[in-house]
Amino acid sequence: MNTRWYCTDCETEIDREEIDDHESEGHHVKGMLRPERLLSNDPWTLGNEVSDEQ
């Protein structure tokens, strides 16, 4: 997973080490998680494709 942190008060992306500094100033910090690889739109179709090959 990739994690990105944003300070909504500064409207900038921040490093993980800067979270405490921003929060101590009363800023709101928001984290966004993104998987390293994306799954197909319908994960159930992948299961059907695998079972059809056998």
All heavy atoms as TSV, in Angstrom:
chain	resi	resn	atom	element	x	y	z
A	1	MET	N	N	0.828	-1.177	0.000
A	1	MET	CA	C	0.000	0.000	0.000
A	1	MET	C	C	0.877	1.247	0.000
A	1	MET	O	O	1.886	1.305	0.682
A	1	MET	CB	C	-0.883	0.050	1.245
A	1	MET	CG	C	-1.938	-0.988	1.312
A	1	MET	SD	S	-3.294	-0.489	0.280
A	1	MET	CE	C	-4.535	-1.578	0.858
A	2	ASN	N	N	0.467	2.212	-0.760
A	2	ASN	CA	C	1.115	3.522	-0.749
A	2	ASN	C	C	0.253	4.460	0.075
A	2	ASN	O	O	-0.960	4.479	-0.054
A	2	ASN	CB	C	1.256	4.073	-2.165
A	2	ASN	CG	C	2.201	3.243	-3.007
A	2	ASN	OD1	O	3.170	2.709	-2.500
A	2	ASN	ND2	N	1.916	3.133	-4.290
A	3	THR	N	N	0.871	5.252	0.924
A	3	THR	CA	C	0.149	6.189	1.776
A	3	THR	C	C	0.601	7.600	1.458
A	3	THR	O	O	1.794	7.865	1.354
A	3	THR	CB	C	0.423	5.900	3.259
A	3	THR	OG1	O	0.146	4.521	3.530
A	3	THR	CG2	C	-0.458	6.754	4.140
A	4	ARG	N	N	-0.368	8.490	1.304
A	4	ARG	CA	C	-0.084	9.907	1.107
A	4	ARG	C	C	-0.805	10.683	2.186
A	4	ARG	O	O	-1.934	10.375	2.541
A	4	ARG	CB	C	-0.552	10.382	-0.263
A	4	ARG	CG	C	0.243	9.774	-1.377
A	4	ARG	CD	C	-0.154	10.349	-2.688
A	4	ARG	NE	N	0.778	9.891	-3.702
A	4	ARG	CZ	C	0.914	10.476	-4.857
A	4	ARG	NH1	N	0.200	11.520	-5.166
A	4	ARG	NH2	N	1.781	10.006	-5.721
A	5	TRP	N	N	-0.142	11.689	2.711
A	5	TRP	CA	C	-0.702	12.515	3.779
A	5	TRP	C	C	-0.872	13.940	3.272
A	5	TRP	O	O	-0.006	14.473	2.585
A	5	TRP	CB	C	0.222	12.492	4.995
A	5	TRP	CG	C	0.355	11.123	5.571
A	5	TRP	CD1	C	1.339	10.219	5.312
A	5	TRP	CD2	C	-0.544	10.481	6.465
A	5	TRP	NE1	N	1.109	9.059	6.002
A	5	TRP	CE2	C	-0.043	9.191	6.721
A	5	TRP	CE3	C	-1.724	10.867	7.082
A	5	TRP	CZ2	C	-0.681	8.299	7.555
A	5	TRP	CZ3	C	-2.360	9.973	7.920
A	5	TRP	CH2	C	-1.842	8.709	8.156
A	6	TYR	N	N	-2.014	14.532	3.615
A	6	TYR	CA	C	-2.325	15.889	3.195
A	6	TYR	C	C	-2.720	16.719	4.403
A	6	TYR	O	O	-3.442	16.253	5.278
A	6	TYR	CB	C	-3.488	15.904	2.201
A	6	TYR	CG	C	-3.189	15.181	0.911
A	6	TYR	CD1	C	-3.490	13.836	0.760
A	6	TYR	CD2	C	-2.588	15.855	-0.144
A	6	TYR	CE1	C	-3.205	13.173	-0.415
A	6	TYR	CE2	C	-2.300	15.195	-1.326
A	6	TYR	CZ	C	-2.614	13.855	-1.465
A	6	TYR	OH	O	-2.324	13.209	-2.625
A	7	CYS	N	N	-2.259	17.950	4.449
A	7	CYS	CA	C	-2.721	18.909	5.442
A	7	CYS	C	C	-3.793	19.733	4.748
A	7	CYS	O	O	-3.503	20.447	3.774
A	7	CYS	CB	C	-1.580	19.800	5.931
A	7	CYS	SG	S	-2.152	21.063	7.091
A	8	THR	N	N	-5.035	19.601	5.218
A	8	THR	CA	C	-6.129	20.307	4.555
A	8	THR	C	C	-6.082	21.805	4.823
A	8	THR	O	O	-6.621	22.582	4.037
A	8	THR	CB	C	-7.495	19.740	4.990
A	8	THR	OG1	O	-7.610	19.819	6.413
A	8	THR	CG2	C	-7.642	18.287	4.561
A	9	ASP	N	N	-5.445	22.226	5.905
A	9	ASP	CA	C	-5.329	23.654	6.191
A	9	ASP	C	C	-4.264	24.313	5.302
A	9	ASP	O	O	-4.457	25.432	4.831
A	9	ASP	CB	C	-5.010	23.891	7.673
A	9	ASP	CG	C	-6.147	23.434	8.565
A	9	ASP	OD1	O	-7.284	23.879	8.336
A	9	ASP	OD2	O	-5.901	22.607	9.460
A	10	CYS	N	N	-3.159	23.632	5.082
A	10	CYS	CA	C	-2.092	24.163	4.220
A	10	CYS	C	C	-2.346	23.850	2.746
A	10	CYS	O	O	-1.703	24.421	1.871
A	10	CYS	CB	C	-0.739	23.567	4.616
A	10	CYS	SG	S	-0.204	23.990	6.281
A	11	GLU	N	N	-3.259	22.899	2.504
A	11	GLU	CA	C	-3.583	22.429	1.155
A	11	GLU	C	C	-2.346	21.909	0.424
A	11	GLU	O	O	-2.122	22.196	-0.744
A	11	GLU	CB	C	-4.272	23.527	0.352
A	11	GLU	CG	C	-5.596	23.953	0.949
A	11	GLU	CD	C	-6.292	25.034	0.144
A	11	GLU	OE1	O	-5.704	25.550	-0.829
A	11	GLU	OE2	O	-7.431	25.354	0.505
A	12	THR	N	N	-1.521	21.121	1.153
A	12	THR	CA	C	-0.320	20.540	0.570
A	12	THR	C	C	-0.158	19.099	1.024
A	12	THR	O	O	-0.684	18.689	2.053
A	12	THR	CB	C	0.957	21.311	0.990
A	12	THR	OG1	O	1.051	21.293	2.415
A	12	THR	CG2	C	0.937	22.736	0.503
A	13	GLU	N	N	0.605	18.341	0.238
A	13	GLU	CA	C	0.982	16.989	0.631
A	13	GLU	C	C	2.147	17.106	1.602
A	13	GLU	O	O	3.053	17.917	1.401
A	13	GLU	CB	C	1.387	16.188	-0.596
A	13	GLU	CG	C	1.692	14.744	-0.297
A	13	GLU	CD	C	1.955	13.928	-1.548
A	13	GLU	OE1	O	1.610	14.380	-2.643
A	13	GLU	OE2	O	2.522	12.839	-1.398
A	14	ILE	N	N	2.117	16.307	2.668
A	14	ILE	CA	C	3.174	16.361	3.675
A	14	ILE	C	C	3.771	14.977	3.872
A	14	ILE	O	O	3.154	13.966	3.513
A	14	ILE	CB	C	2.662	16.918	5.025
A	14	ILE	CG1	C	1.558	16.038	5.597
A	14	ILE	CG2	C	2.189	18.358	4.868
A	14	ILE	CD1	C	1.110	16.419	7.007
A	15	ASP	N	N	4.964	14.934	4.438
A	15	ASP	CA	C	5.612	13.667	4.774
A	15	ASP	C	C	5.041	13.142	6.080
A	15	ASP	O	O	4.521	13.892	6.902
A	15	ASP	CB	C	7.122	13.855	4.935
A	15	ASP	CG	C	7.799	14.180	3.624
A	15	ASP	OD1	O	7.324	13.719	2.568
A	15	ASP	OD2	O	8.809	14.911	3.660
A	16	ARG	N	N	5.174	11.839	6.292
A	16	ARG	CA	C	4.667	11.207	7.509
A	16	ARG	C	C	5.281	11.838	8.765
A	16	ARG	O	O	4.621	11.986	9.785
A	16	ARG	CB	C	4.953	9.710	7.454
A	16	ARG	CG	C	4.415	8.939	8.622
A	16	ARG	CD	C	4.722	7.443	8.468
A	16	ARG	NE	N	4.255	6.718	9.614
A	16	ARG	CZ	C	3.087	6.088	9.678
A	16	ARG	NH1	N	2.275	6.133	8.658
A	16	ARG	NH2	N	2.728	5.441	10.760
A	17	GLU	N	N	6.544	12.227	8.675
A	17	GLU	CA	C	7.239	12.814	9.823
A	17	GLU	C	C	6.672	14.183	10.209
A	17	GLU	O	O	6.882	14.659	11.314
A	17	GLU	CB	C	8.742	12.945	9.526
A	17	GLU	CG	C	9.469	11.633	9.329
A	17	GLU	CD	C	9.274	11.057	7.927
A	17	GLU	OE1	O	8.984	11.824	6.984
A	17	GLU	OE2	O	9.395	9.832	7.780
A	18	GLU	N	N	5.966	14.837	9.309
A	18	GLU	CA	C	5.439	16.178	9.553
A	18	GLU	C	C	4.034	16.169	10.164
A	18	GLU	O	O	3.514	17.233	10.516
A	18	GLU	CB	C	5.405	16.963	8.241
A	18	GLU	CG	C	6.764	17.175	7.610
A	18	GLU	CD	C	6.659	17.876	6.267
A	18	GLU	OE1	O	5.776	18.730	6.102
A	18	GLU	OE2	O	7.467	17.554	5.386
A	19	ILE	N	N	3.421	15.007	10.298
A	19	ILE	CA	C	2.039	14.913	10.781
A	19	ILE	C	C	1.902	15.529	12.167
A	19	ILE	O	O	1.018	16.364	12.399
A	19	ILE	CB	C	1.558	13.445	10.791
A	19	ILE	CG1	C	1.476	12.905	9.374
A	19	ILE	CG2	C	0.199	13.336	11.485
A	19	ILE	CD1	C	1.195	11.423	9.292
A	20	ASP	N	N	2.756	15.124	13.106
A	20	ASP	CA	C	2.666	15.637	14.479
A	20	ASP	C	C	2.822	17.149	14.537
A	20	ASP	O	O	2.117	17.823	15.293
A	20	ASP	CB	C	3.697	14.962	15.382
A	20	ASP	CG	C	3.375	13.500	15.643
A	20	ASP	OD1	O	2.181	13.135	15.559
A	20	ASP	OD2	O	4.317	12.733	15.925
A	21	ASP	N	N	3.737	17.699	13.727
A	21	ASP	CA	C	3.946	19.149	13.710
A	21	ASP	C	C	2.683	19.881	13.257
A	21	ASP	O	O	2.277	20.869	13.853
A	21	ASP	CB	C	5.115	19.526	12.797
A	21	ASP	CG	C	6.439	19.017	13.315
A	21	ASP	OD1	O	6.548	18.783	14.547
A	21	ASP	OD2	O	7.371	18.838	12.507
A	22	HIS	N	N	2.072	19.380	12.206
A	22	HIS	CA	C	0.869	20.028	11.680
A	22	HIS	C	C	-0.300	19.900	12.672
A	22	HIS	O	O	-1.027	20.879	12.892
A	22	HIS	CB	C	0.483	19.431	10.317
A	22	HIS	CG	C	1.316	19.953	9.187
A	22	HIS	ND1	N	0.908	20.974	8.371
A	22	HIS	CD2	C	2.550	19.594	8.748
A	22	HIS	CE1	C	1.845	21.220	7.474
A	22	HIS	NE2	N	2.851	20.395	7.682
A	23	GLU	N	N	-0.458	18.712	13.251
A	23	GLU	CA	C	-1.557	18.523	14.203
A	23	GLU	C	C	-1.348	19.344	15.475
A	23	GLU	O	O	-2.323	19.827	16.057
A	23	GLU	CB	C	-1.728	17.043	14.531
A	23	GLU	CG	C	-2.305	16.257	13.372
A	23	GLU	CD	C	-2.511	14.792	13.688
A	23	GLU	OE1	O	-1.802	14.243	14.560
A	23	GLU	OE2	O	-3.375	14.189	13.044
A	24	SER	N	N	-0.096	19.541	15.902
A	24	SER	CA	C	0.149	20.346	17.094
A	24	SER	C	C	-0.188	21.823	16.857
A	24	SER	O	O	-0.472	22.556	17.793
A	24	SER	CB	C	1.598	20.202	17.553
A	24	SER	OG	O	2.478	20.789	16.617
A	25	GLU	N	N	-0.186	22.239	15.603
A	25	GLU	CA	C	-0.574	23.602	15.248
A	25	GLU	C	C	-2.087	23.723	15.040
A	25	GLU	O	O	-2.575	24.780	14.656
A	25	GLU	CB	C	0.169	24.045	13.987
A	25	GLU	CG	C	1.668	24.166	14.173
A	25	GLU	CD	C	2.402	24.493	12.887
A	25	GLU	OE1	O	1.741	24.719	11.846
A	25	GLU	OE2	O	3.642	24.514	12.917
A	26	GLY	N	N	-2.821	22.623	15.248
A	26	GLY	CA	C	-4.271	22.631	15.094
A	26	GLY	C	C	-4.743	22.367	13.676
A	26	GLY	O	O	-5.918	22.545	13.371
A	27	HIS	N	N	-3.837	21.922	12.815
A	27	HIS	CA	C	-4.205	21.635	11.434
A	27	HIS	C	C	-4.849	20.255	11.344
A	27	HIS	O	O	-4.597	19.382	12.168
A	27	HIS	CB	C	-2.981	21.674	10.527
A	27	HIS	CG	C	-2.407	23.046	10.373
A	27	HIS	ND1	N	-1.542	23.362	9.364
A	27	HIS	CD2	C	-2.563	24.189	11.082
A	27	HIS	CE1	C	-1.184	24.632	9.463
A	27	HIS	NE2	N	-1.796	25.142	10.518
A	28	HIS	N	N	-5.655	20.065	10.316
A	28	HIS	CA	C	-6.303	18.775	10.073
A	28	HIS	C	C	-5.489	18.020	9.027
A	28	HIS	O	O	-5.230	18.543	7.939
A	28	HIS	CB	C	-7.738	18.976	9.590
A	28	HIS	CG	C	-8.449	17.701	9.316
A	28	HIS	ND1	N	-8.895	16.883	10.326
A	28	HIS	CD2	C	-8.786	17.096	8.160
A	28	HIS	CE1	C	-9.485	15.830	9.795
A	28	HIS	NE2	N	-9.425	15.937	8.487
A	29	VAL	N	N	-5.076	16.798	9.355
A	29	VAL	CA	C	-4.285	15.967	8.453
A	29	VAL	C	C	-5.139	14.796	7.999
A	29	VAL	O	O	-5.842	14.170	8.788
A	29	VAL	CB	C	-2.999	15.470	9.153
A	29	VAL	CG1	C	-2.234	14.512	8.254
A	29	VAL	CG2	C	-2.120	16.639	9.549
A	30	LYS	N	N	-5.069	14.513	6.703
A	30	LYS	CA	C	-5.868	13.436	6.122
A	30	LYS	C	C	-4.939	12.485	5.380
A	30	LYS	O	O	-4.040	12.926	4.653
A	30	LYS	CB	C	-6.887	14.054	5.161
A	30	LYS	CG	C	-7.841	13.086	4.535
A	30	LYS	CD	C	-8.965	13.843	3.858
A	30	LYS	CE	C	-8.800	13.774	2.369
A	30	LYS	NZ	N	-9.938	14.356	1.652
A	31	GLY	N	N	-5.129	11.181	5.564
A	31	GLY	CA	C	-4.327	10.177	4.882
A	31	GLY	C	C	-5.130	9.474	3.813
A	31	GLY	O	O	-6.324	9.268	3.957
A	32	MET	N	N	-4.455	9.127	2.724
A	32	MET	CA	C	-5.093	8.405	1.629
A	32	MET	C	C	-4.268	7.152	1.353
A	32	MET	O	O	-3.062	7.234	1.169
A	32	MET	CB	C	-5.135	9.269	0.371
A	32	MET	CG	C	-5.678	10.659	0.597
A	32	MET	SD	S	-7.355	10.995	0.152
A	32	MET	CE	C	-7.590	10.386	-1.436
A	33	LEU	N	N	-4.931	5.996	1.336
A	33	LEU	CA	C	-4.265	4.727	1.030
A	33	LEU	C	C	-4.552	4.340	-0.416
A	33	LEU	O	O	-5.669	4.497	-0.897
A	33	LEU	CB	C	-4.772	3.619	1.939
A	33	LEU	CG	C	-4.401	3.711	3.407
A	33	LEU	CD1	C	-5.082	2.600	4.177
A	33	LEU	CD2	C	-2.904	3.608	3.579
A	34	ARG	N	N	-3.541	3.839	-1.078
A	34	ARG	CA	C	-3.728	3.353	-2.440
A	34	ARG	C	C	-2.985	2.025	-2.566
A	34	ARG	O	O	-1.802	1.936	-2.244
A	34	ARG	CB	C	-3.170	4.361	-3.438
A	34	ARG	CG	C	-3.358	3.913	-4.858
A	34	ARG	CD	C	-2.738	4.883	-5.822
A	34	ARG	NE	N	-2.700	4.251	-7.117
A	34	ARG	CZ	C	-3.146	4.812	-8.212
A	34	ARG	NH1	N	-3.604	6.022	-8.180
A	34	ARG	NH2	N	-3.087	4.175	-9.346
A	35	PRO	N	N	-3.670	0.987	-3.043
A	35	PRO	CA	C	-2.989	-0.304	-3.213
A	35	PRO	C	C	-1.889	-0.201	-4.268
A	35	PRO	O	O	-1.970	0.620	-5.178
A	35	PRO	CB	C	-4.098	-1.254	-3.666
A	35	PRO	CG	C	-5.233	-0.393	-4.071
A	35	PRO	CD	C	-5.050	0.949	-3.458
A	36	GLU	N	N	-0.860	-1.019	-4.114
A	36	GLU	CA	C	0.249	-0.997	-5.073
A	36	GLU	C	C	-0.186	-1.500	-6.447
A	36	GLU	O	O	0.361	-1.117	-7.456
A	36	GLU	CB	C	1.407	-1.829	-4.549
A	36	GLU	CG	C	2.064	-1.192	-3.341
A	36	GLU	CD	C	3.165	-2.030	-2.763
A	36	GLU	OE1	O	3.525	-3.077	-3.339
A	36	GLU	OE2	O	3.672	-1.650	-1.708
A	37	ARG	N	N	-1.173	-2.358	-6.461
A	37	ARG	CA	C	-1.720	-2.807	-7.744
A	37	ARG	C	C	-3.240	-2.760	-7.640
A	37	ARG	O	O	-3.816	-2.986	-6.584
A	37	ARG	CB	C	-1.251	-4.221	-8.097
A	37	ARG	CG	C	-1.701	-5.271	-7.124
A	37	ARG	CD	C	-1.143	-6.645	-7.518
A	37	ARG	NE	N	-1.570	-7.641	-6.574
A	37	ARG	CZ	C	-2.709	-8.327	-6.663
A	37	ARG	NH1	N	-3.509	-8.137	-7.670
A	37	ARG	NH2	N	-3.035	-9.217	-5.749
A	38	LEU	N	N	-3.870	-2.445	-8.722
A	38	LEU	CA	C	-5.314	-2.328	-8.733
A	38	LEU	C	C	-5.935	-3.646	-9.167
A	38	LEU	O	O	-5.410	-4.346	-10.029
A	38	LEU	CB	C	-5.746	-1.203	-9.678
A	38	LEU	CG	C	-5.203	0.187	-9.305
A	38	LEU	CD1	C	-5.610	1.182	-10.380
A	38	LEU	CD2	C	-5.715	0.625	-7.955
A	39	LEU	N	N	-7.065	-3.983	-8.579
A	39	LEU	CA	C	-7.786	-5.189	-8.948
A	39	LEU	C	C	-8.661	-4.916	-10.153
A	39	LEU	O	O	-8.966	-3.770	-10.473
A	39	LEU	CB	C	-8.656	-5.652	-7.771
A	39	LEU	CG	C	-7.906	-6.026	-6.502
A	39	LEU	CD1	C	-8.902	-6.359	-5.403
A	39	LEU	CD2	C	-6.984	-7.203	-6.748
A	40	SER	N	N	-9.102	-5.978	-10.821
A	40	SER	CA	C	-10.018	-5.802	-11.940
A	40	SER	C	C	-11.329	-5.224	-11.428
A	40	SER	O	O	-11.615	-5.255	-10.231
A	40	SER	CB	C	-10.259	-7.143	-12.638
A	40	SER	OG	O	-10.928	-8.012	-11.761
A	41	ASN	N	N	-12.145	-4.723	-12.321
A	41	ASN	CA	C	-13.402	-4.095	-11.935
A	41	ASN	C	C	-14.330	-5.062	-11.221
A	41	ASN	O	O	-15.040	-4.687	-10.307
A	41	ASN	CB	C	-14.102	-3.519	-13.155
A	41	ASN	CG	C	-13.354	-2.332	-13.714
A	41	ASN	OD1	O	-12.581	-1.713	-13.008
A	41	ASN	ND2	N	-13.577	-2.020	-14.968
A	42	ASP	N	N	-14.351	-6.308	-11.644
A	42	ASP	CA	C	-15.237	-7.292	-11.052
A	42	ASP	C	C	-14.417	-8.496	-10.591
A	42	ASP	O	O	-14.093	-9.370	-11.387
A	42	ASP	CB	C	-16.291	-7.734	-12.069
A	42	ASP	CG	C	-17.343	-8.650	-11.468
A	42	ASP	OD1	O	-17.301	-8.895	-10.241
A	42	ASP	OD2	O	-18.204	-9.120	-12.213
A	43	PRO	N	N	-14.042	-8.548	-9.308
A	43	PRO	CA	C	-13.186	-9.645	-8.846
A	43	PRO	C	C	-13.837	-11.015	-8.976
A	43	PRO	O	O	-13.151	-12.027	-9.018
A	43	PRO	CB	C	-12.909	-9.295	-7.383
A	43	PRO	CG	C	-13.903	-8.283	-7.000
A	43	PRO	CD	C	-14.373	-7.611	-8.252
A	44	TRP	N	N	-15.154	-11.084	-9.072
A	44	TRP	CA	C	-15.819	-12.385	-9.190
A	44	TRP	C	C	-15.556	-13.013	-10.547
A	44	TRP	O	O	-15.514	-14.224	-10.669
A	44	TRP	CB	C	-17.320	-12.237	-8.960
A	44	TRP	CG	C	-17.597	-11.692	-7.592
A	44	TRP	CD1	C	-18.067	-10.455	-7.294
A	44	TRP	CD2	C	-17.365	-12.337	-6.332
A	44	TRP	NE1	N	-18.155	-10.285	-5.935
A	44	TRP	CE2	C	-17.735	-11.429	-5.319
A	44	TRP	CE3	C	-16.875	-13.570	-5.967
A	44	TRP	CZ2	C	-17.632	-11.736	-3.964
A	44	TRP	CZ3	C	-16.778	-13.874	-4.623
A	44	TRP	CH2	C	-17.161	-12.971	-3.640
A	45	THR	N	N	-15.342	-12.218	-11.585
A	45	THR	CA	C	-15.068	-12.783	-12.906
A	45	THR	C	C	-13.709	-13.468	-12.933
A	45	THR	O	O	-13.514	-14.430	-13.650
A	45	THR	CB	C	-15.127	-11.716	-14.008
A	45	THR	OG1	O	-14.176	-10.700	-13.722
A	45	THR	CG2	C	-16.506	-11.117	-14.128
A	46	LEU	N	N	-12.760	-12.987	-12.154
A	46	LEU	CA	C	-11.446	-13.614	-12.088
A	46	LEU	C	C	-11.570	-15.047	-11.560
A	46	LEU	O	O	-10.971	-15.962	-12.079
A	46	LEU	CB	C	-10.505	-12.804	-11.196
A	46	LEU	CG	C	-9.089	-13.355	-11.043
A	46	LEU	CD1	C	-8.401	-13.379	-12.396
A	46	LEU	CD2	C	-8.308	-12.538	-10.051
A	47	GLY	N	N	-12.401	-15.249	-10.562
A	47	GLY	CA	C	-12.618	-16.591	-10.023
A	47	GLY	C	C	-13.230	-17.522	-11.040
A	47	GLY	O	O	-12.870	-18.683	-11.146
A	48	ASN	N	N	-14.145	-17.026	-11.854
A	48	ASN	CA	C	-14.763	-17.843	-12.897
A	48	ASN	C	C	-13.772	-18.201	-13.976
A	48	ASN	O	O	-13.775	-19.316	-14.488
A	48	ASN	CB	C	-15.954	-17.100	-13.537
A	48	ASN	CG	C	-17.127	-16.985	-12.571
A	48	ASN	OD1	O	-17.225	-17.762	-11.633
A	48	ASN	ND2	N	-17.979	-16.010	-12.799
A	49	GLU	N	N	-12.878	-17.280	-14.355
A	49	GLU	CA	C	-11.880	-17.561	-15.375
A	49	GLU	C	C	-10.918	-18.634	-14.908
A	49	GLU	O	O	-10.555	-19.521	-15.674
A	49	GLU	CB	C	-11.117	-16.287	-15.723
A	49	GLU	CG	C	-11.949	-15.261	-16.456
A	49	GLU	CD	C	-11.232	-13.937	-16.616
A	49	GLU	OE1	O	-10.056	-13.846	-16.191
A	49	GLU	OE2	O	-11.830	-13.004	-17.156
A	50	VAL	N	N	-10.528	-18.616	-13.648
A	50	VAL	CA	C	-9.590	-19.599	-13.119
A	50	VAL	C	C	-10.249	-20.973	-13.083
A	50	VAL	O	O	-9.668	-21.964	-13.476
A	50	VAL	CB	C	-9.105	-19.174	-11.710
A	50	VAL	CG1	C	-8.302	-20.273	-11.076
A	50	VAL	CG2	C	-8.281	-17.909	-11.808
A	51	SER	N	N	-11.488	-21.053	-12.644
A	51	SER	CA	C	-12.164	-22.344	-12.552
A	51	SER	C	C	-12.499	-22.915	-13.929
A	51	SER	O	O	-12.554	-24.119	-14.100
A	51	SER	CB	C	-13.439	-22.227	-11.697
A	51	SER	OG	O	-14.364	-21.356	-12.322
A	52	ASP	N	N	-12.679	-22.086	-14.948
A	52	ASP	CA	C	-12.968	-22.562	-16.309
A	52	ASP	C	C	-11.746	-23.200	-16.956
A	52	ASP	O	O	-11.883	-24.058	-17.807
A	52	ASP	CB	C	-13.450	-21.405	-17.199
A	52	ASP	CG	C	-14.839	-20.917	-16.792
A	52	ASP	OD1	O	-15.538	-21.651	-16.072
A	52	ASP	OD2	O	-15.210	-19.795	-17.199
A	53	GLU	N	N	-10.538	-22.811	-16.535
A	53	GLU	CA	C	-9.313	-23.337	-17.142
A	53	GLU	C	C	-9.033	-24.778	-16.711
A	53	GLU	O	O	-8.316	-25.484	-17.368
A	53	GLU	CB	C	-8.129	-22.445	-16.776
A	53	GLU	CG	C	-8.197	-21.082	-17.419
A	53	GLU	CD	C	-7.047	-20.196	-16.970
A	53	GLU	OE1	O	-6.176	-20.673	-16.230
A	53	GLU	OE2	O	-7.043	-19.020	-17.363
A	54	GLN	N	N	-9.597	-25.245	-15.626
A	54	GLN	CA	C	-9.274	-26.578	-15.112
A	54	GLN	C	C	-10.047	-27.652	-15.777
A	54	GLN	O	O	-10.916	-27.780	-16.352
A	54	GLN	CB	C	-9.527	-26.635	-13.610
A	54	GLN	CG	C	-8.590	-25.724	-12.890
A	54	GLN	CD	C	-8.891	-25.674	-11.388
A	54	GLN	OE1	O	-9.881	-26.235	-10.916
A	54	GLN	NE2	N	-8.045	-25.006	-10.650
